[in-house]
Amino acid sequence: MPYLEDLTIRLASGVAALPEASRQRHAQFLLAAQREDGGFAGREGGSDLYYTGFALRGLSILGELYGEPAERAAAYLQGRMHEQETIIDFLSLIYGGALLEMSAGLDIYASTAAPDWRRSVADALERLRCDDGGYAKGPEGRASSTYHSFLVLLCLQLLEMPLPDEAGLIRFIRSQQRDDGGFLEIRAGKRAGTNPTAAAIGVLRILDALDDDTREATIDFLAEMQNDDGGLRANTRIPFSDVLSTFTGLLTLSDLDGLDEIDIVAARRYVERMECEQGGFYGVELDDQTDVEYTFYGLGALALLTATE
C-alpha cells in the first residue's frame, strides 16, 4: 500500500478515538472553508491545490469526505489537471484524487486525463533529478532537496510508476544526515531540521533502506527538538514550537518506535492548546488565525498521540 494511503488509514483510526464533539467541530470548520469553485484556500487568496490537498486530507481522516463537498472538490481538481504545476501541487493533485477515490468513490481521471497523463507526470518529475541522485525543487534547480525528493517518491507511488534510480536516491538521502542525527534540507544548509529529517526517514522506510544506526541517531535528534512547552521546533535555531514540526516529529518517532523518548503528555497538552474552540488549529503560540493546513497537522498529531494511550 502506498505510504500516504497507509498514513491516512493510521490517522483515521486515531482520530476516530477523539471525542465526537471535537471531530464534528473540526469537520465543520473544514467544510465551511470550501470555496465556490470546490477548492480550498490558505489565509489569503483564492483556492489552490496545496491547501485543497490539506483540507481533503483532514476531511478524509475525519470520515467526512463524501457527498456534495467531495464532488465539488473533484470538479476543482479536474479543472487543474492540464496546468503546469510545481511538484508540491502535483502531489496535492494526485493525492487529492486518491483520497476522493478511496473515501467517496470518485475518479477524477475518468473523463479528463489523457491516456499517457501518468507517464507525462513521471517524466516531468524525472527532469528534476540531479547528478547526486536526489531531486531539485524545480526544473532550473541545481541543488537536490530532501523534502522534494520525498515528494517525488510519493508522487511516483501514487501514480504506480517506478523510481528510475533507487540506489542513487538512497545515497543522496544518507549523505544529508549530520553528526547530530538529523538531516539537512539542502546540502549547503547549516542545520538539520525536524521536517527534512521526517522526509528523509520517509524515503528510507519506503525504500527499505533504514538501518539501526540511522534509526537511533534520528530518535536522539528528534527528542532534542521537543521544547519545554511540549511541542517540537523546526530546528535548533528556532526557539518556538509549531504544529507542523510537532506532527512530522511525532510521526517519525512513531515510525521509528521512539515516541517513548519524548514527553507524550506534554506534547498532547501543546497540541490541545493550539486547538480553537470554534474548530481548526493555530500554527504557533500567539497565532490569531486558524487554517486548513494546520488543522490537518493538529488532527494528525492528536491521532498519533491518542494511539499511544
C-alpha positions in Angstrom: 0.0 0.0 0.0 1.4 3.5 -0.9 2.9 5.4 2.0 0.2 8.2 2.0 -2.7 5.8 1.8 -1.3 3.8 4.7 -0.8 7.1 6.7 -4.4 8.2 6.0 -5.7 4.9 7.5 -3.5 5.2 10.5 -4.5 8.7 11.2 -8.2 8.0 10.6 -8.0 5.2 13.3 -6.5 7.6 15.8 -9.0 10.4 15.0 -11.9 8.1 15.5 -10.9 7.8 19.2 -11.3 11.6 19.7 -14.5 12.9 21.3 -17.4 13.2 18.8 -17.9 16.9 19.6 -14.3 17.6 18.7 -14.4 15.7 15.5 -17.6 17.5 14.4 -16.2 20.9 15.3 -13.2 20.4 13.1 -15.2 18.8 10.3 -17.5 21.8 10.2 -14.5 24.2 10.1 -13.1 22.4 7.1 -16.4 22.1 5.3 -17.1 25.8 5.8 -13.7 26.7 4.3 -14.6 25.2 0.9 -14.8 27.9 -1.8 -17.4 28.2 -4.6 -15.1 26.6 -7.1 -14.8 23.5 -4.9 -11.2 24.2 -3.8 -9.8 25.5 -0.5 -7.5 28.5 0.2 -4.9 29.5 2.7 -5.2 32.5 4.9 -5.4 34.8 1.9 -6.0 34.5 -1.8 -8.1 32.0 -3.8 -8.3 28.3 -4.0 -5.1 26.4 -4.7 -4.0 22.8 -4.9 -1.7 22.9 -1.8 -4.4 24.0 0.7 -7.1 21.9 -1.1 -4.9 18.9 -0.5 -4.7 19.5 3.2 -8.4 20.1 3.5 -9.1 16.9 1.8 -6.7 15.0 4.0 -8.4 16.5 7.1 -11.9 15.6 5.9 -10.7 12.1 4.9 -9.3 11.2 8.3 -12.5 12.6 9.9 -14.6 10.4 7.7 -16.3 13.5 6.2 -15.1 13.3 2.6 -18.2 12.3 0.7 -21.3 13.7 -1.0 -21.5 17.2 -2.5 -18.3 18.6 -0.9 -16.4 15.7 -2.4 -18.0 16.1 -5.8 -17.2 19.9 -5.8 -13.6 19.2 -4.8 -13.3 16.6 -7.6 -14.5 19.1 -10.1 -11.9 21.6 -8.9 -9.1 19.0 -9.2 -10.2 18.0 -12.7 -10.0 21.6 -13.7 -6.4 21.8 -12.7 -5.1 18.6 -14.4 -3.8 20.2 -17.6 -2.0 23.1 -16.0 1.7 23.3 -15.3 2.2 22.7 -11.6 5.0 22.7 -9.0 6.0 19.3 -7.5 4.1 20.2 -4.3 1.0 20.9 -6.4 1.4 17.7 -8.4 1.4 15.8 -5.1 -1.6 17.7 -3.9 -3.5 16.9 -7.1 -2.6 13.2 -7.3 -3.1 12.6 -3.6 -6.3 14.5 -3.6 -7.6 12.3 -6.4 -6.5 9.2 -4.5 -8.4 10.4 -1.4 -11.6 11.2 -3.3 -11.5 7.7 -4.9 -10.8 6.0 -1.6 -13.3 8.0 0.5 -16.0 8.9 -2.0 -15.6 6.6 -4.9 -14.9 9.5 -7.3 -12.4 9.0 -10.2 -11.1 12.4 -11.2 -9.1 10.8 -14.1 -12.0 9.0 -15.8 -13.1 11.8 -18.2 -10.4 14.3 -18.2 -7.0 12.7 -18.1 -5.1 11.9 -21.3 -4.2 8.2 -21.6 -0.5 9.0 -21.1 -1.1 11.5 -18.3 0.6 9.4 -15.6 3.7 8.8 -17.8 3.9 12.5 -18.6 3.8 13.5 -15.0 6.5 10.9 -14.2 8.7 12.2 -17.0 8.3 15.7 -15.7 9.3 14.6 -12.2 12.4 12.8 -13.6 13.6 16.1 -15.2 14.1 17.3 -11.6 16.7 14.7 -10.8 20.2 15.9 -10.1 23.6 14.2 -10.5 23.7 13.3 -6.8 20.6 11.1 -7.1 18.2 13.5 -5.4 15.6 15.8 -6.9 15.5 19.6 -7.1 12.6 21.9 -6.3 12.1 22.9 -9.9 13.4 22.4 -13.5 16.1 25.1 -13.1 17.2 23.9 -9.7 20.8 22.7 -9.2 20.7 21.5 -5.6 18.8 18.4 -4.6 16.2 18.9 -1.8 15.5 16.2 0.8 11.8 17.2 1.0 11.2 17.4 -2.7 13.0 14.1 -3.2 10.5 12.6 -0.8 7.6 14.3 -2.7 8.8 12.8 -6.0 8.8 9.4 -4.4 5.3 9.8 -3.0 4.0 11.0 -6.4 5.5 8.0 -8.2 4.0 5.7 -5.7 0.5 7.2 -6.2 1.0 7.1 -9.9 2.2 3.5 -9.7 5.3 4.4 -11.7 8.8 3.1 -10.9 11.6 5.1 -9.3 14.3 5.2 -12.0 17.4 5.2 -9.7 16.5 3.8 -6.2 20.2 3.4 -5.2 21.0 7.0 -6.2 18.2 8.4 -4.1 19.2 6.3 -1.1 22.8 7.6 -1.4 21.6 11.2 -1.6 19.4 10.9 1.5 22.1 9.2 3.5 24.5 12.0 2.5 22.2 14.5 4.1 22.5 13.2 7.6 24.5 15.3 10.1 26.5 14.2 13.1 23.6 15.2 15.4 21.4 12.6 13.8 19.2 15.0 11.8 19.0 15.6 8.1 19.6 18.7 6.0 17.1 20.1 3.5 19.8 21.0 1.0 23.5 20.1 1.2 24.5 23.7 1.6 22.4 24.0 4.8 23.9 24.6 8.1 21.4 22.9 10.4 19.5 19.7 10.3 15.7 20.2 10.7 12.7 18.3 12.0 10.8 18.4 8.7 13.7 17.3 6.3 14.5 14.6 8.9 10.9 13.3 8.7 11.2 13.4 4.9 14.5 11.5 4.8 13.2 8.8 7.1 10.1 8.5 5.0 12.3 7.9 1.9 14.4 5.3 3.7 11.4 3.5 5.1 9.6 3.3 1.7 12.8 2.0 0.0 13.5 -0.4 2.9 16.9 1.2 3.5 16.7 2.2 7.2 19.4 0.8 9.4 19.6 0.6 13.2 22.3 3.3 13.5 20.2 5.8 11.5 17.1 4.9 13.5 18.8 5.5 16.9 20.6 8.7 15.8 17.3 10.1 14.4 15.4 9.4 17.6 18.0 11.2 19.6 17.9 14.2 17.3 14.1 14.5 17.4 14.0 14.1 21.1 16.2 17.1 21.4 13.7 19.1 19.3 11.0 19.0 22.0 10.6 22.3 23.8 9.5 22.9 27.4 6.0 23.7 26.1 5.8 20.1 24.8 5.8 20.9 21.1 8.6 20.3 18.7 10.6 23.0 16.9 11.7 23.1 13.3 15.5 23.3 14.1 17.9 24.3 16.9 17.9 27.9 15.8 14.2 28.4 16.2 13.2 28.8 19.8 9.4 28.2 19.5 7.4 25.0 18.7 5.0 24.8 15.8 2.2 22.3 15.0 3.7 21.2 11.6 7.1 20.2 13.2 5.2 18.6 16.1 3.2 16.4 13.7 6.1 15.4 11.5 8.4 14.8 14.5 5.7 12.7 16.2 5.0 10.7 13.0 8.7 10.0 12.5 9.2 9.0 16.1 6.2 6.7 15.9 7.6 5.1 12.7 10.9 4.6 14.5 9.3 3.2 17.7 10.8 6.1 19.5 7.8 8.0 21.0 8.8 6.9 24.5 11.9 9.1 24.2 9.8 12.3 24.5 7.2 13.6 27.0 4.0 12.4 25.4 1.8 14.1 28.0 3.4 17.5 27.4 3.2 17.0 23.6 -0.6 16.4 23.9 -1.1 19.5 26.1 0.8 21.6 23.5 -1.4 20.3 20.6 -4.6 20.8 22.5 -3.6 24.4 23.3 -3.3 25.0 19.5 -6.9 23.9 19.1 -9.5 26.6 18.5 -12.8 26.3 20.3 -14.7 27.1 17.1 -12.8 24.5 15.1 -9.5 24.4 13.4 -6.0 24.7 14.7 -3.5 27.5 15.1 0.1 27.0 13.8 2.1 28.5 16.7 1.6 30.2 20.1 0.1 33.7 19.7 -1.2 32.9 16.3 -4.5 34.6 15.8 -5.9 32.7 12.8 -6.6 29.1 12.0 -6.2 27.4 8.6 -6.9 24.1 6.8 -3.2 23.1 6.7 -2.6 23.4 10.4 -5.9 21.8 11.1 -4.7 18.7 9.4 -1.4 18.8 11.3 -3.2 19.3 14.6 -5.7 16.4 13.9 -2.8 14.2 12.8 -0.8 14.9 15.9 -3.7 14.2 18.2 -4.3 10.9 16.2 -0.8 9.8 16.8 -0.8 10.8 20.5 -4.2 9.1 21.0 -2.7 5.8 19.5 -0.2 5.8 22.4 -2.9 5.7 25.1 
